[in-house]
Each structure stands twice: as C-alpha cells, then as structure tokens.
C-alpha cells in the first residue's frame, strides 16, 4: 500500500480489516509499516534478523515492547544512555554515578518542548537543549533538539525559533528502559528524572 496516496491507503486499511472480519478468515499480512501492523492485526509478530523478537496484541507490542529493537520499530526512536540507580531512579551517565547502564527510549510525540531551562523535577525525564531544526506537521511543530551530543525529536504546539534554548520533558510512564551492558551508545545526553 506504500504507493497509494494517504487517504486511499487509510480507507483501504479499514476496508481490508472489515473484509477479514466479515469473512472470518485468518490472514498473514507482512509489512514494514508500523501503522499498518497496528490497524490491521489482532496479533503481531515483530521479526529481527529472521527471528521473532516479540509476539502479542498490537497494544502489548506498542506499550510494552520486549526489547530496544521492538521499541524502535514501534516508534520509540529517541534513545538516551543513562544509569539506573539502586532506588530505580535514572541519572545521567558520569564516572561518579554507579548503577546499571541502561538506554531510555521514548516516542517523539510524547516528548514536549518548552522555552527555557528545565524546572524542578517531578518524576519526569527533563533535559536542556537547543532547537536545531523545526518542522511544521499540521497539529503543531516537531523539533530536533540538540543536547550534549545527543539529538532527540519532540513536539510543541507553538513555534519556537531555531537556536532557542529549550527544555524537553517526557513523562516517567512513557519511558521504555532497557539494559545496555557495558557499551555506551552514541548520543549520550544529560538528563534528570
């Protein structure tokens, strides 16, 4: 369906889903499009290098991905290297911080940008950065924010000029945290939770 225009593609997805239910058949649909998988499936199998990385309902796969790979496939494309402390809180990676090395993944549509420095933490992931790119997406703006060598994507309703100092805020319950072993991924950003 990738060669169809947006409106026809959406209508065809709904028609295929209705047809499959009306006829009562089991169908296997292969796609690289996350939205197609979520809208057409009762069950999804996410494959990684020919192996099933996770199998479950669309809701399970989207909200509780079993691995960093599945999280990325389901749209959690922002990744920060952090440390999970003994009390479960997250801290920036530093030589003075001891704990479990983790990667924190989150979706750009959940991350919010606001002008100015981060405020006192209330259990959210917060970090400072600078607007590197602005894209108007109809329902607001999508921003590429540069922060201490890392780049993340986030949203805001209002337009903020490129080069402006901002803070990025992500609700704690929207963070997907995975162990990362000893290797530190590129793009580490300072953040507080």
N, C-alpha and C positions, 0 to 999 in steps of 0.2 A: 504493500500500500504506500510505500515511500514516494512513488511518483505521482500520487494523487494530490490535488490541492487540499488544503486544510479542512474545509467544510465537507467535501465529499469523503475524505478519509474518516472524519468523525462519524458521519452518517453511516458509512459502510461498517464501521466497528459495531455500532449499535444494531444494525440490521443482521450482521453475522451472529452476534450474541443472541438476538431474539430467534433467529432461524435455528440455531443449535439447540436452544431450549425447547422450541416448539416441536422439533422433530425428535428430540430426546436422544441424540447421538453423542457418543464420545468422540472428540476430535483432538488431534495434536496440532498445535499451531506453533511454528517456530518463528521467532522474531528477535531482533536486536533492539527493538523499541520498547522501553520500559512502560510507557503509557498504554501501548497495545497489549502488553502482557497483563497489566493490571486490570484493564477494562474487559478483556475477553476471557480471562481464565477463572476457573473455580480453584485450580491448583497450579502452582508454578514450580518448575524445576530450573534453577539457575545453574548453568554449566560453566565450569572454569577448567580450561585445558582438557575438555572431553570428560570431565568427572562432575557429578552432581555436587555443587557447593552447598546448596540448600534446597529443600523441597517443602512446600507448605502453601497455605492460602495466600492470596495477594496481601491481605492485611498483616499476616505474620512476617512475610518476606519484607514488606515495606517498613514496618515499625520495629521489627526485631531481627535485623539481619544477623546471620551467624558468623560472618567474617567481614574483614575490611573490603574484600573483593565484592561481596554481595552488597555491602553498604554503598560502595562506589557505583555499582550498576543501578542501584535504586535511587541515585541522585545525591547521595551524601558526598559531594565532590570536594568539599573543603576539608583539609586534613592538617592538624597541628600536632607536633610532637610535644608531649607533656609528661609529667611524673604523677603517678597516683600515690598519695601519701598513705600512711598506716590508717588514718581515720576515714579514708575513702575520698577525701578532697583532692582536687587537681591543682598542680602548681607548675609554673614554668620550669623548663629544663635548665639546670645550672649545676656546676660542680659541687655546690654546697647543699643541694637538695638530694636527699636519699629517699628511695621508694621504687615502685615498679614503673619501668618505662612503658608508656602507652601512646597510642595515636588516638586523637579525638577527631571524629568525623561528624560533620553536620551539613544540612542542606542549606543552600543559599537563600531559599525562600523563607526560612525560619530566622536567619540571622538578620538583625536590624541595625541600620546605621543611624547615628545621630551626631550632630555637630558637637565638638568639644571633647574634653577628656572623659574617661570612664568615671562613673560615680562610685560611691561606696558599694562594695559587692553585696548582693542579696542572694547569693547562691547561683548566680548566673555566670556564664563564661563572659568575661569582658576584656577587651584589649584596645589599645590606642593604635591608630594608623593614619594614613594619608590616602585620599581619593586619588587613584591612579588612572581610572577610566570610568566614564559614565555612559550608561546605555538606557534609553527610554524604552520601556517594554509594555506600554499601554496602561497597566494597572499601577504604575509608579516607575521607579528607577532601579536599575540593577547596577551595583558598584563593584569595581575591582579595588580592593583596599590593600595597600602595601603596609606591612608591619614587621619590622625587624627581620627582613629577609624572606618573610612568608607573604604570599598573596592569597587572599580569600575573596569570595564573592558574597555580597549581602544586598539587601533591599531597603528602600525607604520610599515613602510616599512623596516627599518633597525633593526638589532638585538641590544638590549640593555641588558646588564648583570643584573641578579637578584641582588637586593640590591642597584642598582644605584638610585641616586636622579634624579627625572624627574618632568616635568610639564605636566598636562593634559589640553588640550584646546578643548572646544566644541563651535561651532558657536552658537550665540544667537538664530538664527532662527530654530535651531534643538532642542531647549529645549521645553519640554512639562511641563507646570506649572499647578499644581492643589492645591486647598486649602486643608489644613490638619487639621483644627480645632486646638484644644489645645494639642493634643497628639503629642509628638515628636518621630518620628520613630527612630529605632536603626540605627547607621551608619551615624552620622552627620559629615560632612567634612567642613573644612574652604575653602571658595572659594570666588572669586571676579568676578563681571560681570561689 
